[in-house]
């Protein structure tokens, strides 16, 4: 069986697109030990060095065939991060006006950058919180950066970001916000703080599409990279080799990235079980989670069974975004997906507050179905929100972006220019024309209910 897997992967690698310089050149990054020993200035210096290395070894040496506007690593491309009004691939620190009321650390997702949580960071900054959005190691440079990184490096960067946030705002509450893989890191830090008194404990944890559990396939992702030990099959170290047109996110995906996320979630799940058995989760800060009921990337059931089923009655809350029952494509929805929310939630009563945003097939606005902790019946409230009729569900990537986001929004802010508006590209035309697959363009990339998400976060702030 192993020989068969090896042979199939070697063949897949052989017929994959060629590796480019951004798949081969690994910029220098601090490892976990170096990050733990570093101060903020050293971190920022290392980030400068990594980005300068990309400009020297990749951008400046692009062959003529790669000097196209659709390549973010081409210096003259409108998607090149250096040409943006702000390079969102870099660590961001947002200082509010007036007195500081607290601090928040924001942790982006896998292959992402601090851009993915910029709108959430602004919610905090506008309310007096200093917002530290750290660029996690391996991100924001070239996809090759993720070929050697380890999840412990991400965890160390999280600790550094918390230390810096506390240096900037010594008083007031400390919040952690994590999106996707960053959600696993935020939760991992909070659990570590229960076992290590040297770590500052967060007062609130906010998770958006958190990677508490992923598919069982990811557990064996490392096996898929075995043929890469032989130079002719180096492409086997990649699950996807794609054009890099997104200025703030990688499209190519190395095997090691999947493997490290799998190792992180397995460690997280084991720690949750251990602390729950020891009665230590009683001291965990309240957790507020936003999750699409339909999510192709993370295991929403694991979020509930692994995390929420173990939480004490500490004021935690789970917000689920149901599919659009009024969508034009409702008749085409798979039967197994049709009742996604019903299959996710355990029977009442529960220790946590549950909110489901849904609508009726017969028409009408969105409704909030709120089940309080310990209660068995849900209270209903109509909301001044509507699902766009051409959208059948949200997605893993949509939740942290409003529809006005300049890159991912369906109604992008005209004042922003990222060289492309991915949320507005209509998938109509002949096949094999675009450099991006129709599947990627069909995925919902913005959240029409972001205002609700923002209100729920703001309600947790003093």
One Martini backbone bead per residue (centre of mass of N, CA, C, O) as a GRO file, in nm:
protein
  462
    1UNK     BB    1   0.057   0.063  -0.021
    2UNK     BB    2   0.299   0.254   0.003
    3UNK     BB    3   0.400   0.213  -0.287
    4UNK     BB    4   0.146   0.323  -0.419
    5UNK     BB    5   0.148   0.602  -0.299
    6UNK     BB    6   0.426   0.676  -0.403
    7UNK     BB    7   0.365   0.642  -0.707
    8UNK     BB    8   0.127   0.840  -0.730
    9UNK     BB    9   0.275   1.090  -0.624
   10UNK     BB   10   0.502   1.089  -0.833
   11UNK     BB   11   0.313   1.129  -1.074
   12UNK     BB   12   0.179   1.390  -0.985
   13UNK     BB   13   0.444   1.551  -0.970
   14UNK     BB   14   0.533   1.519  -1.266
   15UNK     BB   15   0.247   1.669  -1.376
   16UNK     BB   16   0.303   1.918  -1.246
   17UNK     BB   17   0.378   2.213  -1.207
   18UNK     BB   18   0.630   2.408  -1.188
   19UNK     BB   19   0.876   2.526  -0.999
   20UNK     BB   20   0.938   2.818  -0.844
   21UNK     BB   21   1.108   3.043  -0.662
   22UNK     BB   22   0.864   3.062  -0.444
   23UNK     BB   23   0.912   2.738  -0.388
   24UNK     BB   24   1.239   2.746  -0.307
   25UNK     BB   25   1.274   3.013  -0.150
   26UNK     BB   26   1.388   3.047   0.187
   27UNK     BB   27   1.344   3.257   0.418
   28UNK     BB   28   1.440   3.395   0.697
   29UNK     BB   29   1.367   3.261   1.031
   30UNK     BB   30   1.253   3.241   1.335
   31UNK     BB   31   1.250   3.034   1.585
   32UNK     BB   32   1.123   2.949   1.880
   33UNK     BB   33   1.375   3.013   2.052
   34UNK     BB   34   1.430   3.296   1.927
   35UNK     BB   35   1.155   3.422   1.993
   36UNK     BB   36   1.166   3.386   2.304
   37UNK     BB   37   1.443   3.573   2.308
   38UNK     BB   38   1.293   3.805   2.186
   39UNK     BB   39   1.215   4.111   2.090
   40UNK     BB   40   1.040   4.329   1.903
   41UNK     BB   41   1.278   4.441   1.739
   42UNK     BB   42   1.385   4.165   1.646
   43UNK     BB   43   1.136   4.078   1.495
   44UNK     BB   44   1.122   4.315   1.290
   45UNK     BB   45   1.401   4.265   1.171
   46UNK     BB   46   1.344   3.978   1.066
   47UNK     BB   47   1.116   4.064   0.878
   48UNK     BB   48   1.278   4.251   0.700
   49UNK     BB   49   1.478   4.034   0.602
   50UNK     BB   50   1.274   3.845   0.465
   51UNK     BB   51   1.160   4.052   0.259
   52UNK     BB   52   1.433   4.129   0.131
   53UNK     BB   53   1.494   3.843   0.025
   54UNK     BB   54   1.264   3.832  -0.178
   55UNK     BB   55   1.352   4.074  -0.352
   56UNK     BB   56   1.636   3.951  -0.424
   57UNK     BB   57   1.563   3.625  -0.496
   58UNK     BB   58   1.291   3.687  -0.667
   59UNK     BB   59   1.203   3.959  -0.793
   60UNK     BB   60   1.492   4.035  -0.926
   61UNK     BB   61   1.493   3.717  -1.078
   62UNK     BB   62   1.284   3.716  -1.284
   63UNK     BB   63   1.172   3.584  -1.542
   64UNK     BB   64   1.003   3.679  -1.817
   65UNK     BB   65   0.753   3.477  -1.782
   66UNK     BB   66   0.694   3.615  -1.473
   67UNK     BB   67   0.637   3.912  -1.598
   68UNK     BB   68   0.330   3.950  -1.465
   69UNK     BB   69   0.040   4.085  -1.335
   70UNK     BB   70  -0.052   3.796  -1.196
   71UNK     BB   71   0.220   3.842  -1.025
   72UNK     BB   72   0.311   3.932  -0.705
   73UNK     BB   73   0.643   3.912  -0.769
   74UNK     BB   74   0.609   4.141  -0.956
   75UNK     BB   75   0.703   4.465  -0.935
   76UNK     BB   76   0.465   4.574  -1.156
   77UNK     BB   77   0.243   4.462  -1.003
   78UNK     BB   78  -0.065   4.539  -0.853
   79UNK     BB   79  -0.010   4.283  -0.638
   80UNK     BB   80   0.227   4.397  -0.515
   81UNK     BB   81   0.287   4.470  -0.191
   82UNK     BB   82   0.470   4.734  -0.242
   83UNK     BB   83   0.212   4.883  -0.402
   84UNK     BB   84   0.059   4.919  -0.163
   85UNK     BB   85  -0.057   5.128   0.074
   86UNK     BB   86  -0.039   4.853   0.243
   87UNK     BB   87   0.145   4.594   0.395
   88UNK     BB   88  -0.040   4.314   0.508
   89UNK     BB   89   0.203   4.101   0.553
   90UNK     BB   90   0.261   4.259   0.799
   91UNK     BB   91   0.304   4.359   1.095
   92UNK     BB   92   0.046   4.493   1.315
   93UNK     BB   93  -0.005   4.816   1.492
   94UNK     BB   94  -0.288   4.946   1.668
   95UNK     BB   95  -0.343   5.273   1.785
   96UNK     BB   96  -0.534   5.444   1.978
   97UNK     BB   97  -0.714   5.697   2.076
   98UNK     BB   98  -0.617   5.770   2.365
   99UNK     BB   99  -0.691   5.573   2.603
  100UNK     BB  100  -0.617   5.265   2.717
  101UNK     BB  101  -0.840   4.964   2.760
  102UNK     BB  102  -0.657   4.750   2.599
  103UNK     BB  103  -0.590   4.419   2.450
  104UNK     BB  104  -0.510   4.265   2.124
  105UNK     BB  105  -0.468   3.947   1.964
  106UNK     BB  106  -0.403   3.858   1.619
  107UNK     BB  107  -0.466   3.543   1.432
  108UNK     BB  108  -0.404   3.406   1.152
  109UNK     BB  109  -0.409   3.204   0.887
  110UNK     BB  110  -0.337   2.975   0.666
  111UNK     BB  111  -0.160   3.153   0.414
  112UNK     BB  112  -0.186   3.417   0.541
  113UNK     BB  113  -0.253   3.738   0.697
  114UNK     BB  114  -0.326   4.026   0.870
  115UNK     BB  115  -0.561   4.099   0.675
  116UNK     BB  116  -0.789   3.894   0.777
  117UNK     BB  117  -0.815   4.094   1.065
  118UNK     BB  118  -0.857   4.407   1.015
  119UNK     BB  119  -1.161   4.454   1.090
  120UNK     BB  120  -1.140   4.351   1.380
  121UNK     BB  121  -0.918   4.542   1.475
  122UNK     BB  122  -1.093   4.800   1.438
  123UNK     BB  123  -1.297   4.743   1.657
  124UNK     BB  124  -1.091   4.766   1.885
  125UNK     BB  125  -0.955   5.040   1.827
  126UNK     BB  126  -1.227   5.211   1.845
  127UNK     BB  127  -1.234   5.098   2.172
  128UNK     BB  128  -0.919   5.126   2.295
  129UNK     BB  129  -0.747   4.905   2.155
  130UNK     BB  130  -0.467   4.737   2.119
  131UNK     BB  131  -0.354   4.599   1.800
  132UNK     BB  132  -0.199   4.278   1.748
  133UNK     BB  133  -0.078   4.170   1.421
  134UNK     BB  134   0.082   3.892   1.354
  135UNK     BB  135   0.328   3.747   1.164
  136UNK     BB  136   0.358   3.438   1.085
  137UNK     BB  137   0.565   3.208   1.030
  138UNK     BB  138   0.590   3.174   0.667
  139UNK     BB  139   0.451   3.442   0.613
  140UNK     BB  140   0.434   3.711   0.373
  141UNK     BB  141   0.624   3.601   0.139
  142UNK     BB  142   0.659   3.278   0.059
  143UNK     BB  143   0.551   2.959   0.027
  144UNK     BB  144   0.829   2.831   0.115
  145UNK     BB  145   0.802   2.915   0.419
  146UNK     BB  146   0.611   2.643   0.478
  147UNK     BB  147   0.832   2.400   0.447
  148UNK     BB  148   0.988   2.456   0.755
  149UNK     BB  149   0.785   2.506   0.946
  150UNK     BB  150   0.658   2.515   1.285
  151UNK     BB  151   0.414   2.528   1.522
  152UNK     BB  152   0.604   2.637   1.746
  153UNK     BB  153   0.659   2.907   1.602
  154UNK     BB  154   0.369   3.015   1.626
  155UNK     BB  155   0.351   2.999   1.936
  156UNK     BB  156   0.585   3.194   1.992
  157UNK     BB  157   0.459   3.439   1.843
  158UNK     BB  158   0.218   3.458   2.033
  159UNK     BB  159   0.376   3.521   2.290
  160UNK     BB  160   0.508   3.779   2.183
  161UNK     BB  161   0.247   3.938   2.124
  162UNK     BB  162   0.148   3.940   2.416
  163UNK     BB  163   0.384   4.084   2.542
  164UNK     BB  164   0.356   4.343   2.372
  165UNK     BB  165   0.066   4.413   2.445
  166UNK     BB  166   0.134   4.442   2.755
  167UNK     BB  167   0.337   4.673   2.720
  168UNK     BB  168   0.127   4.876   2.595
  169UNK     BB  169  -0.111   4.735   2.790
  170UNK     BB  170  -0.110   4.691   3.127
  171UNK     BB  171  -0.412   4.746   3.124
  172UNK     BB  172  -0.673   4.565   3.106
  173UNK     BB  173  -0.796   4.370   2.884
  174UNK     BB  174  -0.737   4.044   2.728
  175UNK     BB  175  -0.741   3.950   2.389
  176UNK     BB  176  -0.821   3.674   2.166
  177UNK     BB  177  -0.777   3.632   1.806
  178UNK     BB  178  -0.889   3.361   1.586
  179UNK     BB  179  -0.818   3.234   1.255
  180UNK     BB  180  -0.838   2.927   1.217
  181UNK     BB  181  -0.529   2.849   1.286
  182UNK     BB  182  -0.537   3.090   1.489
  183UNK     BB  183  -0.747   2.957   1.674
  184UNK     BB  184  -0.564   2.732   1.777
  185UNK     BB  185  -0.348   2.926   1.895
  186UNK     BB  186  -0.528   3.079   2.094
  187UNK     BB  187  -0.618   2.830   2.254
  188UNK     BB  188  -0.339   2.722   2.324
  189UNK     BB  189  -0.250   2.961   2.492
  190UNK     BB  190  -0.477   2.951   2.704
  191UNK     BB  191  -0.398   2.668   2.806
  192UNK     BB  192  -0.106   2.730   2.882
  193UNK     BB  193  -0.186   2.951   3.098
  194UNK     BB  194  -0.306   2.734   3.297
  195UNK     BB  195   0.004   2.592   3.326
  196UNK     BB  196   0.146   2.894   3.306
  197UNK     BB  197   0.217   3.167   3.508
  198UNK     BB  198   0.392   3.342   3.293
  199UNK     BB  199   0.129   3.371   3.146
  200UNK     BB  200  -0.101   3.563   3.013
  201UNK     BB  201  -0.432   3.588   3.070
  202UNK     BB  202  -0.713   3.578   2.914
  203UNK     BB  203  -1.048   3.730   2.908
  204UNK     BB  204  -1.083   3.661   2.591
  205UNK     BB  205  -1.216   3.446   2.326
  206UNK     BB  206  -1.190   3.468   1.965
  207UNK     BB  207  -1.350   3.270   1.711
  208UNK     BB  208  -1.282   3.203   1.354
  209UNK     BB  209  -1.298   2.933   1.203
  210UNK     BB  210  -1.174   2.709   1.376
  211UNK     BB  211  -0.889   2.472   1.412
  212UNK     BB  212  -0.979   2.210   1.603
  213UNK     BB  213  -1.062   2.048   1.337
  214UNK     BB  214  -0.969   1.810   1.090
  215UNK     BB  215  -0.913   1.612   0.861
  216UNK     BB  216  -0.785   1.291   0.848
  217UNK     BB  217  -0.598   1.339   0.605
  218UNK     BB  218  -0.390   1.535   0.745
  219UNK     BB  219  -0.244   1.317   0.918
  220UNK     BB  220  -0.115   1.198   0.621
  221UNK     BB  221   0.040   1.425   0.464
  222UNK     BB  222   0.342   1.343   0.491
  223UNK     BB  223   0.334   1.099   0.295
  224UNK     BB  224   0.299   1.271   0.027
  225UNK     BB  225   0.615   1.381   0.054
  226UNK     BB  226   0.822   1.146   0.009
  227UNK     BB  227   0.919   1.178  -0.296
  228UNK     BB  228   1.089   1.452  -0.237
  229UNK     BB  229   1.370   1.314  -0.172
  230UNK     BB  230   1.361   1.316  -0.481
  231UNK     BB  231   1.436   1.554  -0.705
  232UNK     BB  232   1.230   1.474  -0.943
  233UNK     BB  233   0.995   1.490  -0.685
  234UNK     BB  234   0.965   1.780  -0.543
  235UNK     BB  235   0.650   1.836  -0.594
  236UNK     BB  236   0.545   1.645  -0.354
  237UNK     BB  237   0.565   1.891  -0.136
  238UNK     BB  238   0.286   1.956  -0.289
  239UNK     BB  239  -0.061   2.003  -0.311
  240UNK     BB  240  -0.025   2.300  -0.440
  241UNK     BB  241   0.029   2.459  -0.771
  242UNK     BB  242  -0.011   2.807  -0.801
  243UNK     BB  243  -0.095   3.100  -0.875
  244UNK     BB  244   0.023   3.436  -0.753
  245UNK     BB  245  -0.240   3.680  -0.720
  246UNK     BB  246  -0.243   3.720  -0.417
  247UNK     BB  247  -0.131   3.982  -0.203
  248UNK     BB  248  -0.227   3.819   0.103
  249UNK     BB  249  -0.202   3.518  -0.024
  250UNK     BB  250  -0.163   3.191  -0.064
  251UNK     BB  251  -0.211   2.925  -0.304
  252UNK     BB  252   0.004   2.758  -0.239
  253UNK     BB  253   0.050   2.410  -0.091
  254UNK     BB  254   0.217   2.254   0.147
  255UNK     BB  255   0.253   1.972   0.321
  256UNK     BB  256   0.365   2.098   0.587
  257UNK     BB  257   0.120   2.270   0.656
  258UNK     BB  258  -0.075   2.036   0.708
  259UNK     BB  259   0.096   1.891   0.919
  260UNK     BB  260   0.115   2.120   1.133
  261UNK     BB  261  -0.190   2.148   1.179
  262UNK     BB  262  -0.232   1.860   1.274
  263UNK     BB  263  -0.040   1.870   1.517
  264UNK     BB  264  -0.182   2.103   1.660
  265UNK     BB  265  -0.468   1.977   1.694
  266UNK     BB  266  -0.377   1.726   1.848
  267UNK     BB  267  -0.257   1.880   2.087
  268UNK     BB  268  -0.512   2.036   2.159
  269UNK     BB  269  -0.702   1.794   2.216
  270UNK     BB  270  -0.529   1.669   2.440
  271UNK     BB  271  -0.532   1.916   2.629
  272UNK     BB  272  -0.835   1.938   2.669
  273UNK     BB  273  -0.872   1.660   2.797
  274UNK     BB  274  -0.675   1.696   3.035
  275UNK     BB  275  -0.806   1.952   3.164
  276UNK     BB  276  -1.088   1.838   3.198
  277UNK     BB  277  -1.010   1.596   3.382
  278UNK     BB  278  -0.870   1.816   3.594
  279UNK     BB  279  -1.062   2.082   3.617
  280UNK     BB  280  -0.919   2.347   3.452
  281UNK     BB  281  -1.148   2.486   3.266
  282UNK     BB  282  -1.276   2.682   3.479
  283UNK     BB  283  -1.041   2.913   3.405
  284UNK     BB  284  -1.147   2.975   3.141
  285UNK     BB  285  -1.221   3.182   2.917
  286UNK     BB  286  -1.443   3.309   2.735
  287UNK     BB  287  -1.606   3.184   2.434
  288UNK     BB  288  -1.620   3.322   2.100
  289UNK     BB  289  -1.795   3.179   1.817
  290UNK     BB  290  -1.756   3.165   1.456
  291UNK     BB  291  -1.966   2.955   1.235
  292UNK     BB  292  -2.002   2.773   0.964
  293UNK     BB  293  -2.203   2.509   0.890
  294UNK     BB  294  -2.040   2.535   0.615
  295UNK     BB  295  -1.717   2.361   0.608
  296UNK     BB  296  -1.436   2.252   0.420
  297UNK     BB  297  -1.180   2.289   0.624
  298UNK     BB  298  -1.331   2.239   0.888
  299UNK     BB  299  -1.447   2.077   1.190
  300UNK     BB  300  -1.736   2.156   1.340
  301UNK     BB  301  -1.781   1.911   1.527
  302UNK     BB  302  -1.513   1.937   1.685
  303UNK     BB  303  -1.571   2.206   1.816
  304UNK     BB  304  -1.806   2.089   1.992
  305UNK     BB  305  -1.691   1.811   2.107
  306UNK     BB  306  -1.400   1.924   2.204
  307UNK     BB  307  -1.489   2.205   2.335
  308UNK     BB  308  -1.793   2.276   2.419
  309UNK     BB  309  -1.848   2.008   2.581
  310UNK     BB  310  -1.614   2.111   2.807
  311UNK     BB  311  -1.737   2.359   2.897
  312UNK     BB  312  -1.815   2.568   3.117
  313UNK     BB  313  -2.026   2.796   3.287
  314UNK     BB  314  -1.866   3.100   3.143
  315UNK     BB  315  -2.008   3.260   2.887
  316UNK     BB  316  -2.023   3.110   2.638
  317UNK     BB  317  -2.029   3.121   2.262
  318UNK     BB  318  -2.230   3.015   1.970
  319UNK     BB  319  -2.208   3.101   1.619
  320UNK     BB  320  -2.432   3.017   1.354
  321UNK     BB  321  -2.426   2.986   0.997
  322UNK     BB  322  -2.652   2.929   0.789
  323UNK     BB  323  -2.800   2.854   0.525
  324UNK     BB  324  -2.974   2.941   0.231
  325UNK     BB  325  -3.322   2.882   0.194
  326UNK     BB  326  -3.353   3.117  -0.058
  327UNK     BB  327  -3.193   3.014  -0.274
  328UNK     BB  328  -3.165   2.958  -0.608
  329UNK     BB  329  -2.995   2.669  -0.531
  330UNK     BB  330  -3.159   2.486  -0.329
  331UNK     BB  331  -3.232   2.235  -0.517
  332UNK     BB  332  -2.899   2.157  -0.526
  333UNK     BB  333  -2.875   2.061  -0.251
  334UNK     BB  334  -2.754   1.841  -0.055
  335UNK     BB  335  -2.908   1.642   0.168
  336UNK     BB  336  -2.670   1.633   0.385
  337UNK     BB  337  -2.672   1.966   0.403
  338UNK     BB  338  -2.959   2.083   0.464
  339UNK     BB  339  -2.915   1.997   0.798
  340UNK     BB  340  -2.654   2.113   0.939
  341UNK     BB  341  -2.731   2.226   1.218
  342UNK     BB  342  -2.886   1.979   1.335
  343UNK     BB  343  -2.618   1.794   1.317
  344UNK     BB  344  -2.436   1.965   1.520
  345UNK     BB  345  -2.620   1.997   1.756
  346UNK     BB  346  -2.685   1.930   2.060
  347UNK     BB  347  -2.879   1.877   2.298
  348UNK     BB  348  -3.074   2.006   2.520
  349UNK     BB  349  -2.894   2.134   2.741
  350UNK     BB  350  -2.641   2.392   2.771
  351UNK     BB  351  -2.346   2.572   2.880
  352UNK     BB  352  -2.408   2.747   2.624
  353UNK     BB  353  -2.452   2.989   2.400
  354UNK     BB  354  -2.688   2.985   2.124
  355UNK     BB  355  -2.655   3.092   1.776
  356UNK     BB  356  -2.883   3.114   1.496
  357UNK     BB  357  -2.853   3.200   1.156
  358UNK     BB  358  -3.159   3.231   0.970
  359UNK     BB  359  -3.409   3.105   0.734
  360UNK     BB  360  -3.689   3.092   0.523
  361UNK     BB  361  -3.812   2.953   0.237
  362UNK     BB  362  -4.076   3.150   0.227
  363UNK     BB  363  -3.936   3.393   0.367
  364UNK     BB  364  -3.769   3.662   0.483
  365UNK     BB  365  -3.572   3.733   0.727
  366UNK     BB  366  -3.349   3.707   0.943
  367UNK     BB  367  -3.281   3.483   1.221
  368UNK     BB  368  -3.263   3.456   1.578
  369UNK     BB  369  -3.152   3.166   1.756
  370UNK     BB  370  -3.180   3.162   2.112
  371UNK     BB  371  -2.987   2.968   2.350
  372UNK     BB  372  -2.961   2.940   2.664
  373UNK     BB  373  -2.818   2.843   2.929
  374UNK     BB  374  -3.010   2.561   3.035
  375UNK     BB  375  -3.192   2.564   2.796
  376UNK     BB  376  -3.450   2.433   2.553
  377UNK     BB  377  -3.544   2.702   2.431
  378UNK     BB  378  -3.588   2.928   2.164
  379UNK     BB  379  -3.533   3.249   2.081
  380UNK     BB  380  -3.688   3.493   1.864
  381UNK     BB  381  -3.530   3.716   1.609
  382UNK     BB  382  -3.546   3.964   1.401
  383UNK     BB  383  -3.344   4.076   1.124
  384UNK     BB  384  -3.182   4.337   0.924
  385UNK     BB  385  -3.130   4.076   0.723
  386UNK     BB  386  -2.981   3.938   0.414
  387UNK     BB  387  -2.961   3.706   0.179
  388UNK     BB  388  -2.824   3.656  -0.099
  389UNK     BB  389  -2.976   3.487  -0.361
  390UNK     BB  390  -2.676   3.384  -0.489
  391UNK     BB  391  -2.637   3.260  -0.192
  392UNK     BB  392  -2.609   2.941  -0.021
  393UNK     BB  393  -2.342   3.021   0.151
  394UNK     BB  394  -2.099   3.019   0.340
  395UNK     BB  395  -1.752   3.016   0.458
  396UNK     BB  396  -1.445   2.987   0.582
  397UNK     BB  397  -1.339   3.272   0.438
  398UNK     BB  398  -1.579   3.494   0.498
  399UNK     BB  399  -1.629   3.601   0.798
  400UNK     BB  400  -1.392   3.850   0.827
  401UNK     BB  401  -1.559   3.985   0.573
  402UNK     BB  402  -1.687   4.236   0.430
  403UNK     BB  403  -1.851   4.344   0.141
  404UNK     BB  404  -1.635   4.605   0.137
  405UNK     BB  405  -1.397   4.465   0.067
  406UNK     BB  406  -1.141   4.530  -0.161
  407UNK     BB  407  -1.089   4.211  -0.230
  408UNK     BB  408  -1.352   4.015  -0.119
  409UNK     BB  409  -1.583   4.183  -0.191
  410UNK     BB  410  -1.904   4.239  -0.346
  411UNK     BB  411  -1.871   4.565  -0.242
  412UNK     BB  412  -1.620   4.736  -0.299
  413UNK     BB  413  -1.409   4.968  -0.204
  414UNK     BB  414  -1.304   5.223  -0.420
  415UNK     BB  415  -1.050   5.322  -0.233
  416UNK     BB  416  -0.943   5.040  -0.300
  417UNK     BB  417  -0.621   4.877  -0.411
  418UNK     BB  418  -0.523   4.527  -0.523
  419UNK     BB  419  -0.551   4.464  -0.851
  420UNK     BB  420  -0.807   4.303  -0.732
  421UNK     BB  421  -1.156   4.157  -0.731
  422UNK     BB  422  -1.252   3.858  -0.606
  423UNK     BB  423  -1.565   3.910  -0.518
  424UNK     BB  424  -1.657   3.996  -0.844
  425UNK     BB  425  -1.603   3.748  -1.000
  426UNK     BB  426  -1.743   3.612  -1.284
  427UNK     BB  427  -1.837   3.276  -1.376
  428UNK     BB  428  -1.817   3.356  -1.713
  429UNK     BB  429  -1.740   3.133  -1.982
  430UNK     BB  430  -1.476   2.986  -2.087
  431UNK     BB  431  -1.264   2.748  -2.063
  432UNK     BB  432  -0.921   2.789  -1.982
  433UNK     BB  433  -0.870   3.113  -1.928
  434UNK     BB  434  -0.809   3.116  -1.640
  435UNK     BB  435  -0.575   3.097  -1.367
  436UNK     BB  436  -0.832   3.027  -1.214
  437UNK     BB  437  -1.050   2.843  -1.059
  438UNK     BB  438  -1.388   2.823  -1.035
  439UNK     BB  439  -1.401   2.725  -0.741
  440UNK     BB  440  -1.258   2.972  -0.613
  441UNK     BB  441  -1.475   3.186  -0.723
  442UNK     BB  442  -1.735   3.055  -0.583
  443UNK     BB  443  -1.636   3.123  -0.320
  444UNK     BB  444  -1.715   3.271  -0.040
  445UNK     BB  445  -1.547   3.597   0.073
  446UNK     BB  446  -1.802   3.720   0.226
  447UNK     BB  447  -1.997   3.886   0.494
  448UNK     BB  448  -2.329   3.990   0.527
  449UNK     BB  449  -2.288   3.952   0.870
  450UNK     BB  450  -2.060   4.133   0.997
  451UNK     BB  451  -2.219   4.326   1.180
  452UNK     BB  452  -2.295   4.107   1.381
  453UNK     BB  453  -2.014   4.023   1.460
  454UNK     BB  454  -1.929   4.304   1.563
  455UNK     BB  455  -2.148   4.330   1.785
  456UNK     BB  456  -2.060   4.082   1.952
  457UNK     BB  457  -1.778   4.182   2.015
  458UNK     BB  458  -1.847   4.463   2.136
  459UNK     BB  459  -2.015   4.339   2.380
  460UNK     BB  460  -1.730   4.242   2.527
  461UNK     BB  461  -1.667   4.538   2.574
  462UNK     BB  462  -1.608   4.815   2.791
   0.00000   0.00000   0.00000
